[in-house]
């Protein structure tokens, strides 16, 4: 069970906690500007770290990590949907986020902040990641991590572990847990649905306006309108999800519709993206991604830099890595140059 005593006394709106054993935190470098682009690339960046199938895993962005990377979370879809069903409308927060990450030591050495109770330890690391495990299993994990400095709150740790006893100090906690809500992407609280659901909602809105403007509508006429709306919704859904029904939960329909266009794992995207990012990171001048598309074995990039010369240097750097590069359209205006590149291994 999560550490209930670490929860704030008042949580408004209420939150639900995912136990740390069911969600993993990672730091990752993603060379994209928008949150949507980062979220789309996140599964491929973490594919080799999570140990579970991509189609069974939900990924979320949790903000910046102290090392300049991005803090991300991976959780099983079954666990997430179970919590959303048990606690509808609540923000869902990883248990690790109940503890503020410690600051690295003066020499840059890692630090762990540990809260221990009932032979269970919740650990938050100075790189903002964290995990939980049985306290009697903490010592070998601590040694494998290079014996980082430990700040201990709660129950004493095993004698073979060197740690700072901080039990008399208040536990540092985040001020705003709501910022770590993992209900993102397909699970974000609905602000609108895919096309069939939009059509159904628009039809309902029209029906309501007609109802307000026509007081003479009787019960039979209203029933006919409802039947027509349901028929229209069924026809719209049948084009995309033949086995779906308007009675299904809206979040489930939205997730299934989005999944139709989701890229599949197991491709050469991640190795190629790693080579591209490595080549561009070595550039003395910054090169930004504006757009990224993956098809077959080709990576189509929309890039932006200060001038065309910088983009030509980027093209040369990619070719120096042994990559096949095709230059598409390019343009330049005051203070910026843009180009489309197609890159193959």
FITI-878382 format. One record per residue (C-alpha): residue number from 0; z, x, y. Coordinates in steps of 0.25 Angstrom, whole numbers, padded with zeros to 4 digits. Each point is the difference from the previous one (the first is absolute). Layout:
FITI-878382
zanu num->NUM | zz->Z | xx->X | yy->Y
...
//
This chain:
FITI-878382
zanu num->0 | zz->0000 | xx->0000 | yy->0000
zanu num->1 | zz->-0003 | xx->0005 | yy->0014
zanu num->2 | zz->0012 | xx->0005 | yy->0009
zanu num->3 | zz->0004 | xx->-0013 | yy->0006
zanu num->4 | zz->0011 | xx->0006 | yy->0009
zanu num->5 | zz->-0011 | xx->0009 | yy->0007
zanu num->6 | zz->-0007 | xx->-0013 | yy->0005
zanu num->7 | zz->0003 | xx->-0004 | yy->0015
zanu num->8 | zz->0011 | xx->-0010 | yy->0002
zanu num->9 | zz->-0011 | xx->-0009 | yy->0006
zanu num->10 | zz->-0014 | xx->0000 | yy->-0004
zanu num->11 | zz->-0009 | xx->-0009 | yy->0009
zanu num->12 | zz->-0010 | xx->-0004 | yy->-0005
zanu num->13 | zz->0005 | xx->0002 | yy->-0014
zanu num->14 | zz->-0005 | xx->0012 | yy->-0009
zanu num->15 | zz->-0001 | xx->0002 | yy->-0015
zanu num->16 | zz->0002 | xx->0014 | yy->-0006
zanu num->17 | zz->-0009 | xx->0006 | yy->-0010
zanu num->18 | zz->0009 | xx->0009 | yy->-0009
zanu num->19 | zz->-0004 | xx->0015 | yy->0001
zanu num->20 | zz->-0003 | xx->0001 | yy->-0015
zanu num->21 | zz->-0012 | xx->-0010 | yy->0002
zanu num->22 | zz->-0006 | xx->0006 | yy->0013
zanu num->23 | zz->-0005 | xx->0014 | yy->0002
zanu num->24 | zz->-0001 | xx->0007 | yy->0014
zanu num->25 | zz->-0011 | xx->0011 | yy->0003
zanu num->26 | zz->-0004 | xx->0008 | yy->0012
zanu num->27 | zz->-0015 | xx->0001 | yy->0001
zanu num->28 | zz->-0011 | xx->0005 | yy->0010
zanu num->29 | zz->-0010 | xx->-0010 | yy->0004
zanu num->30 | zz->-0011 | xx->0004 | yy->0010
zanu num->31 | zz->-0002 | xx->-0014 | yy->0006
zanu num->32 | zz->0004 | xx->-0007 | yy->0013
zanu num->33 | zz->0002 | xx->-0015 | yy->-0004
zanu num->34 | zz->0010 | xx->-0005 | yy->-0009
zanu num->35 | zz->-0010 | xx->-0008 | yy->-0008
zanu num->36 | zz->-0008 | xx->0013 | yy->-0003
zanu num->37 | zz->0012 | xx->0007 | yy->-0004
zanu num->38 | zz->0005 | xx->-0012 | yy->-0009
zanu num->39 | zz->-0014 | xx->0000 | yy->-0007
zanu num->40 | zz->0000 | xx->0015 | yy->-0003
zanu num->41 | zz->0015 | xx->0000 | yy->-0004
zanu num->42 | zz->-0003 | xx->-0004 | yy->-0015
zanu num->43 | zz->-0009 | xx->0011 | yy->-0002
zanu num->44 | zz->0009 | xx->0010 | yy->0007
zanu num->45 | zz->0011 | xx->-0003 | yy->-0009
zanu num->46 | zz->-0007 | xx->-0003 | yy->-0013
zanu num->47 | zz->0004 | xx->0012 | yy->-0007
zanu num->48 | zz->0015 | xx->-0001 | yy->0005
zanu num->49 | zz->0004 | xx->-0014 | yy->-0004
zanu num->50 | zz->-0003 | xx->0000 | yy->-0015
zanu num->51 | zz->-0004 | xx->-0015 | yy->-0001
zanu num->52 | zz->-0013 | xx->-0007 | yy->0001
zanu num->53 | zz->-0005 | xx->-0002 | yy->0014
zanu num->54 | zz->-0003 | xx->-0015 | yy->-0002
zanu num->55 | zz->0015 | xx->-0002 | yy->-0004
zanu num->56 | zz->0005 | xx->0007 | yy->0012
zanu num->57 | zz->0002 | xx->-0004 | yy->0014
zanu num->58 | zz->0000 | xx->0010 | yy->0011
zanu num->59 | zz->0007 | xx->0000 | yy->0014
zanu num->60 | zz->0001 | xx->0009 | yy->0013
zanu num->61 | zz->0014 | xx->0002 | yy->0005
zanu num->62 | zz->-0003 | xx->0008 | yy->0012
zanu num->63 | zz->0000 | xx->0015 | yy->0003
zanu num->64 | zz->0008 | xx->0010 | yy->-0008
zanu num->65 | zz->0007 | xx->0012 | yy->0007
zanu num->66 | zz->-0010 | xx->0010 | yy->-0006
zanu num->67 | zz->-0011 | xx->-0006 | yy->0008
zanu num->68 | zz->-0006 | xx->-0008 | yy->-0012
zanu num->69 | zz->0001 | xx->-0014 | yy->-0003
zanu num->70 | zz->0011 | xx->-0007 | yy->-0008
zanu num->71 | zz->-0006 | xx->-0010 | yy->-0010
zanu num->72 | zz->0006 | xx->-0008 | yy->-0011
zanu num->73 | zz->-0005 | xx->-0004 | yy->-0014
zanu num->74 | zz->0005 | xx->-0012 | yy->-0008
zanu num->75 | zz->-0004 | xx->-0008 | yy->-0012
zanu num->76 | zz->-0007 | xx->-0013 | yy->0004
zanu num->77 | zz->0009 | xx->-0008 | yy->-0010
zanu num->78 | zz->0013 | xx->0005 | yy->0007
zanu num->79 | zz->-0005 | xx->-0003 | yy->0014
zanu num->80 | zz->-0005 | xx->-0014 | yy->-0004
zanu num->81 | zz->0013 | xx->-0003 | yy->-0007
zanu num->82 | zz->0008 | xx->0003 | yy->0012
zanu num->83 | zz->-0009 | xx->-0008 | yy->0009
zanu num->84 | zz->0002 | xx->-0012 | yy->-0009
zanu num->85 | zz->0015 | xx->0002 | yy->-0001
zanu num->86 | zz->0001 | xx->0002 | yy->0015
zanu num->87 | zz->-0011 | xx->-0007 | yy->0007
zanu num->88 | zz->-0002 | xx->0004 | yy->0015
zanu num->89 | zz->0009 | xx->0012 | yy->-0001
zanu num->90 | zz->-0004 | xx->0014 | yy->0004
zanu num->91 | zz->0000 | xx->0009 | yy->-0012
zanu num->92 | zz->0006 | xx->0014 | yy->0002
zanu num->93 | zz->0000 | xx->0012 | yy->-0009
zanu num->94 | zz->0015 | xx->0003 | yy->-0003
zanu num->95 | zz->-0002 | xx->0015 | yy->0004
zanu num->96 | zz->-0002 | xx->-0005 | yy->0014
zanu num->97 | zz->0015 | xx->-0005 | yy->0001
zanu num->98 | zz->0003 | xx->0015 | yy->0003
zanu num->99 | zz->-0005 | xx->0008 | yy->0011
zanu num->100 | zz->-0007 | xx->0013 | yy->-0004
zanu num->101 | zz->0007 | xx->0013 | yy->0003
zanu num->102 | zz->-0005 | xx->0011 | yy->0009
zanu num->103 | zz->-0005 | xx->0012 | yy->-0007
zanu num->104 | zz->0009 | xx->0013 | yy->0001
zanu num->105 | zz->-0001 | xx->0010 | yy->0011
zanu num->106 | zz->-0009 | xx->0009 | yy->-0009
zanu num->107 | zz->-0008 | xx->-0012 | yy->-0004
zanu num->108 | zz->0006 | xx->-0002 | yy->-0013
zanu num->109 | zz->0000 | xx->-0014 | yy->-0006
zanu num->110 | zz->0013 | xx->-0009 | yy->0001
zanu num->111 | zz->0004 | xx->-0012 | yy->-0009
zanu num->112 | zz->0009 | xx->-0011 | yy->0005
zanu num->113 | zz->0006 | xx->-0007 | yy->-0012
zanu num->114 | zz->0008 | xx->-0012 | yy->-0001
zanu num->115 | zz->0007 | xx->-0001 | yy->-0014
zanu num->116 | zz->0007 | xx->-0012 | yy->-0006
zanu num->117 | zz->0003 | xx->-0005 | yy->-0015
zanu num->118 | zz->-0008 | xx->0012 | yy->-0006
zanu num->119 | zz->-0012 | xx->-0003 | yy->0008
zanu num->120 | zz->-0005 | xx->0009 | yy->0012
zanu num->121 | zz->-0010 | xx->-0004 | yy->0011
zanu num->122 | zz->-0007 | xx->0012 | yy->0006
zanu num->123 | zz->-0007 | xx->0001 | yy->0013
zanu num->124 | zz->-0008 | xx->0013 | yy->0003
zanu num->125 | zz->-0003 | xx->0007 | yy->0013
zanu num->126 | zz->-0015 | xx->-0002 | yy->-0002
zanu num->127 | zz->0004 | xx->-0015 | yy->0000
zanu num->128 | zz->-0003 | xx->-0003 | yy->-0015
zanu num->129 | zz->0011 | xx->-0004 | yy->-0009
zanu num->130 | zz->0004 | xx->-0005 | yy->-0014
zanu num->131 | zz->0012 | xx->-0005 | yy->-0008
zanu num->132 | zz->0005 | xx->0005 | yy->-0014
zanu num->133 | zz->0013 | xx->0000 | yy->-0008
zanu num->134 | zz->0010 | xx->0010 | yy->0007
zanu num->135 | zz->0002 | xx->0007 | yy->-0013
zanu num->136 | zz->-0015 | xx->0004 | yy->0000
zanu num->137 | zz->0000 | xx->0005 | yy->0014
zanu num->138 | zz->0004 | xx->0014 | yy->-0003
zanu num->139 | zz->-0013 | xx->0004 | yy->-0008
zanu num->140 | zz->-0009 | xx->-0007 | yy->0011
zanu num->141 | zz->0007 | xx->0007 | yy->0011
zanu num->142 | zz->-0002 | xx->0014 | yy->-0007
zanu num->143 | zz->-0014 | xx->-0003 | yy->-0003
zanu num->144 | zz->-0002 | xx->-0003 | yy->0015
zanu num->145 | zz->0005 | xx->0013 | yy->0004
zanu num->146 | zz->0015 | xx->-0004 | yy->0003
zanu num->147 | zz->-0002 | xx->-0006 | yy->0013
zanu num->148 | zz->0012 | xx->-0002 | yy->0010
zanu num->149 | zz->0007 | xx->-0013 | yy->-0004
zanu num->150 | zz->0008 | xx->-0009 | yy->0010
zanu num->151 | zz->0008 | xx->-0009 | yy->-0010
zanu num->152 | zz->0005 | xx->-0014 | yy->0004
zanu num->153 | zz->0007 | xx->-0009 | yy->-0009
zanu num->154 | zz->0006 | xx->0004 | yy->-0014
zanu num->155 | zz->0001 | xx->0015 | yy->-0003
zanu num->156 | zz->-0012 | xx->0007 | yy->-0007
zanu num->157 | zz->0001 | xx->0009 | yy->-0013
zanu num->158 | zz->0007 | xx->0013 | yy->0002
zanu num->159 | zz->-0012 | xx->0008 | yy->-0003
zanu num->160 | zz->-0006 | xx->-0005 | yy->0013
zanu num->161 | zz->0003 | xx->0007 | yy->0013
zanu num->162 | zz->0000 | xx->-0010 | yy->0011
zanu num->163 | zz->0006 | xx->-0004 | yy->0014
zanu num->164 | zz->0011 | xx->-0011 | yy->-0002
zanu num->165 | zz->-0003 | xx->-0010 | yy->0011
zanu num->166 | zz->0008 | xx->-0011 | yy->-0005
zanu num->167 | zz->0008 | xx->-0001 | yy->0013
zanu num->168 | zz->-0013 | xx->-0001 | yy->0009
zanu num->169 | zz->-0008 | xx->-0013 | yy->0002
zanu num->170 | zz->-0012 | xx->-0001 | yy->-0008
zanu num->171 | zz->-0013 | xx->0002 | yy->0009
zanu num->172 | zz->-0008 | xx->-0013 | yy->-0001
zanu num->173 | zz->-0013 | xx->-0004 | yy->0007
zanu num->174 | zz->0001 | xx->-0009 | yy->0012
zanu num->175 | zz->-0012 | xx->-0009 | yy->-0004
zanu num->176 | zz->-0002 | xx->-0002 | yy->-0015
zanu num->177 | zz->-0011 | xx->-0011 | yy->0003
zanu num->178 | zz->-0010 | xx->0011 | yy->0003
zanu num->179 | zz->0000 | xx->0004 | yy->-0015
zanu num->180 | zz->-0005 | xx->-0013 | yy->-0005
zanu num->181 | zz->-0010 | xx->0003 | yy->-0012
zanu num->182 | zz->-0007 | xx->-0014 | yy->0001
zanu num->183 | zz->-0013 | xx->0006 | yy->0005
zanu num->184 | zz->-0014 | xx->-0002 | yy->-0003
zanu num->185 | zz->-0002 | xx->-0012 | yy->-0010
zanu num->186 | zz->0015 | xx->-0003 | yy->0001
zanu num->187 | zz->0001 | xx->0000 | yy->0016
zanu num->188 | zz->0006 | xx->-0014 | yy->0004
zanu num->189 | zz->-0013 | xx->-0008 | yy->0002
zanu num->190 | zz->-0006 | xx->-0001 | yy->0014
zanu num->191 | zz->-0013 | xx->-0005 | yy->-0006
zanu num->192 | zz->-0007 | xx->0000 | yy->-0014
zanu num->193 | zz->-0014 | xx->0003 | yy->-0005
zanu num->194 | zz->-0012 | xx->-0009 | yy->0002
zanu num->195 | zz->0003 | xx->-0011 | yy->-0010
zanu num->196 | zz->0015 | xx->-0002 | yy->0005
zanu num->197 | zz->-0005 | xx->0001 | yy->0015
zanu num->198 | zz->-0010 | xx->-0011 | yy->-0003
zanu num->199 | zz->0011 | xx->-0009 | yy->-0006
zanu num->200 | zz->0010 | xx->0003 | yy->0012
zanu num->201 | zz->-0011 | xx->-0003 | yy->0010
zanu num->202 | zz->-0003 | xx->-0013 | yy->-0008
zanu num->203 | zz->0015 | xx->-0004 | yy->0001
zanu num->204 | zz->0000 | xx->0003 | yy->0014
zanu num->205 | zz->-0011 | xx->-0009 | yy->0003
zanu num->206 | zz->0006 | xx->-0011 | yy->-0008
zanu num->207 | zz->0013 | xx->0001 | yy->0008
zanu num->208 | zz->-0008 | xx->-0001 | yy->0013
zanu num->209 | zz->-0007 | xx->-0012 | yy->-0005
zanu num->210 | zz->0013 | xx->-0006 | yy->-0005
zanu num->211 | zz->0007 | xx->0002 | yy->0014
zanu num->212 | zz->-0012 | xx->-0005 | yy->0007
zanu num->213 | zz->-0003 | xx->-0013 | yy->-0008
zanu num->214 | zz->0013 | xx->-0008 | yy->-0002
zanu num->215 | zz->-0008 | xx->-0010 | yy->-0008
zanu num->216 | zz->-0002 | xx->0009 | yy->-0012
zanu num->217 | zz->0007 | xx->-0007 | yy->-0012
zanu num->218 | zz->0006 | xx->0006 | yy->-0013
zanu num->219 | zz->-0013 | xx->-0002 | yy->-0008
zanu num->220 | zz->-0008 | xx->0008 | yy->0011
zanu num->221 | zz->0010 | xx->0011 | yy->0000
zanu num->222 | zz->-0001 | xx->0001 | yy->-0015
zanu num->223 | zz->-0015 | xx->0001 | yy->0000
zanu num->224 | zz->0001 | xx->0011 | yy->0011
zanu num->225 | zz->0010 | xx->0008 | yy->-0009
zanu num->226 | zz->-0009 | xx->-0002 | yy->-0012
zanu num->227 | zz->-0012 | xx->0005 | yy->0008
zanu num->228 | zz->0008 | xx->0012 | yy->0004
zanu num->229 | zz->0004 | xx->0004 | yy->-0014
zanu num->230 | zz->-0014 | xx->-0002 | yy->-0005
zanu num->231 | zz->-0005 | xx->0010 | yy->0011
zanu num->232 | zz->0011 | xx->0010 | yy->-0003
zanu num->233 | zz->-0003 | xx->-0001 | yy->-0015
zanu num->234 | zz->-0015 | xx->0003 | yy->0003
zanu num->235 | zz->0003 | xx->0011 | yy->0009
zanu num->236 | zz->0009 | xx->0007 | yy->-0010
zanu num->237 | zz->-0009 | xx->-0002 | yy->-0011
zanu num->238 | zz->-0010 | xx->0009 | yy->0006
zanu num->239 | zz->0009 | xx->0012 | yy->0000
zanu num->240 | zz->0011 | xx->-0004 | yy->-0010
zanu num->241 | zz->-0005 | xx->-0010 | yy->-0010
zanu num->242 | zz->0014 | xx->0000 | yy->-0008
zanu num->243 | zz->0008 | xx->-0002 | yy->0013
zanu num->244 | zz->0006 | xx->-0013 | yy->0006
zanu num->245 | zz->0004 | xx->-0005 | yy->0014
zanu num->246 | zz->0014 | xx->-0002 | yy->-0007
zanu num->247 | zz->0001 | xx->0015 | yy->-0002
zanu num->248 | zz->0010 | xx->0007 | yy->0009
zanu num->249 | zz->-0008 | xx->0005 | yy->0013
zanu num->250 | zz->0005 | xx->0014 | yy->-0002
zanu num->251 | zz->-0005 | xx->0001 | yy->-0014
zanu num->252 | zz->-0014 | xx->-0005 | yy->0005
zanu num->253 | zz->-0001 | xx->0009 | yy->0011
zanu num->254 | zz->0004 | xx->0012 | yy->-0009
zanu num->255 | zz->-0010 | xx->-0004 | yy->-0010
zanu num->256 | zz->-0011 | xx->-0001 | yy->0010
zanu num->257 | zz->0003 | xx->0013 | yy->0006
zanu num->258 | zz->0000 | xx->0007 | yy->-0014
zanu num->259 | zz->-0015 | xx->-0004 | yy->-0001
zanu num->260 | zz->-0004 | xx->0010 | yy->0010
zanu num->261 | zz->0011 | xx->0011 | yy->-0004
zanu num->262 | zz->-0005 | xx->0014 | yy->-0004
zanu num->263 | zz->0003 | xx->0003 | yy->-0015
zanu num->264 | zz->0008 | xx->0013 | yy->-0003
zanu num->265 | zz->-0004 | xx->0011 | yy->-0009
zanu num->266 | zz->-0012 | xx->0005 | yy->0008
zanu num->267 | zz->-0003 | xx->0013 | yy->0007
zanu num->268 | zz->0004 | xx->-0005 | yy->0013
zanu num->269 | zz->0013 | xx->0008 | yy->0001
zanu num->270 | zz->-0005 | xx->0014 | yy->-0004
zanu num->271 | zz->-0012 | xx->-0002 | yy->0010
zanu num->272 | zz->0009 | xx->-0005 | yy->0011
zanu num->273 | zz->0010 | xx->0012 | yy->-0002
zanu num->274 | zz->-0012 | xx->0010 | yy->0001
zanu num->275 | zz->-0005 | xx->-0007 | yy->0013
zanu num->276 | zz->0014 | xx->-0001 | yy->0006
zanu num->277 | zz->0002 | xx->0015 | yy->-0003
zanu num->278 | zz->-0013 | xx->0004 | yy->0006
zanu num->279 | zz->0003 | xx->-0008 | yy->0013
zanu num->280 | zz->0014 | xx->0004 | yy->0001
zanu num->281 | zz->-0004 | xx->0014 | yy->0002
zanu num->282 | zz->-0009 | xx->-0003 | yy->0012
zanu num->283 | zz->0006 | xx->0006 | yy->0013
zanu num->284 | zz->-0004 | xx->-0013 | yy->0007
zanu num->285 | zz->0005 | xx->-0014 | yy->-0004
zanu num->286 | zz->-0010 | xx->-0009 | yy->-0008
zanu num->287 | zz->0005 | xx->-0014 | yy->-0002
zanu num->288 | zz->-0005 | xx->-0011 | yy->-0010
zanu num->289 | zz->-0005 | xx->-0013 | yy->0006
zanu num->290 | zz->-0005 | xx->-0006 | yy->-0013
zanu num->291 | zz->0000 | xx->0003 | yy->-0015
zanu num->292 | zz->-0008 | xx->-0006 | yy->-0011
zanu num->293 | zz->0000 | xx->0004 | yy->-0015
zanu num->294 | zz->-0012 | xx->-0004 | yy->-0009
zanu num->295 | zz->-0003 | xx->0006 | yy->-0013
zanu num->296 | zz->0002 | xx->0015 | yy->0002
zanu num->297 | zz->-0003 | xx->0000 | yy->0015
zanu num->298 | zz->0010 | xx->0000 | yy->0011
zanu num->299 | zz->-0006 | xx->-0006 | yy->0013
zanu num->300 | zz->0008 | xx->0005 | yy->0013
zanu num->301 | zz->0000 | xx->-0004 | yy->0014
zanu num->302 | zz->0006 | xx->0012 | yy->0008
zanu num->303 | zz->0003 | xx->0002 | yy->0014
zanu num->304 | zz->0002 | xx->0013 | yy->0008
zanu num->305 | zz->0000 | xx->0005 | yy->0014
zanu num->306 | zz->-0014 | xx->0005 | yy->0000
zanu num->307 | zz->-0012 | xx->0001 | yy->-0010
zanu num->308 | zz->0002 | xx->0015 | yy->-0002
zanu num->309 | zz->0013 | xx->-0004 | yy->-0006
zanu num->310 | zz->-0006 | xx->-0010 | yy->-0009
zanu num->311 | zz->-0011 | xx->0011 | yy->-0004
zanu num->312 | zz->0011 | xx->0010 | yy->-0003
zanu num->313 | zz->0007 | xx->-0011 | yy->-0009
zanu num->314 | zz->-0013 | xx->-0002 | yy->-0008
zanu num->315 | zz->-0001 | xx->0015 | yy->-0002
zanu num->316 | zz->0014 | xx->0000 | yy->-0005
zanu num->317 | zz->-0003 | xx->-0011 | yy->-0010
zanu num->318 | zz->-0012 | xx->0008 | yy->-0005
zanu num->319 | zz->0008 | xx->0012 | yy->-0001
zanu num->320 | zz->0009 | xx->-0007 | yy->-0010
zanu num->321 | zz->-0012 | xx->-0002 | yy->-0009
zanu num->322 | zz->-0002 | xx->-0015 | yy->0004
zanu num->323 | zz->-0013 | xx->-0007 | yy->0002
zanu num->324 | zz->0000 | xx->-0005 | yy->0014
zanu num->325 | zz->-0011 | xx->-0010 | yy->0006
zanu num->326 | zz->0001 | xx->-0002 | yy->0015
zanu num->327 | zz->-0003 | xx->-0014 | yy->0005
zanu num->328 | zz->0000 | xx->-0006 | yy->0014
zanu num->329 | zz->0007 | xx->0008 | yy->0011
zanu num->330 | zz->0003 | xx->-0003 | yy->0014
zanu num->331 | zz->0008 | xx->0006 | yy->0012
zanu num->332 | zz->0006 | xx->-0005 | yy->0013
zanu num->333 | zz->0010 | xx->0004 | yy->0010
zanu num->334 | zz->0011 | xx->0007 | yy->-0008
zanu num->335 | zz->-0004 | xx->-0004 | yy->-0014
zanu num->336 | zz->-0010 | xx->0002 | yy->-0010
zanu num->337 | zz->-0002 | xx->-0008 | yy->-0013
zanu num->338 | zz->-0008 | xx->0002 | yy->-0013
zanu num->339 | zz->-0002 | xx->-0006 | yy->-0014
zanu num->340 | zz->0001 | xx->0009 | yy->-0011
zanu num->341 | zz->-0003 | xx->-0002 | yy->-0015
zanu num->342 | zz->0008 | xx->0009 | yy->-0009
zanu num->343 | zz->-0002 | xx->0003 | yy->-0015
zanu num->344 | zz->0006 | xx->0010 | yy->-0009
//
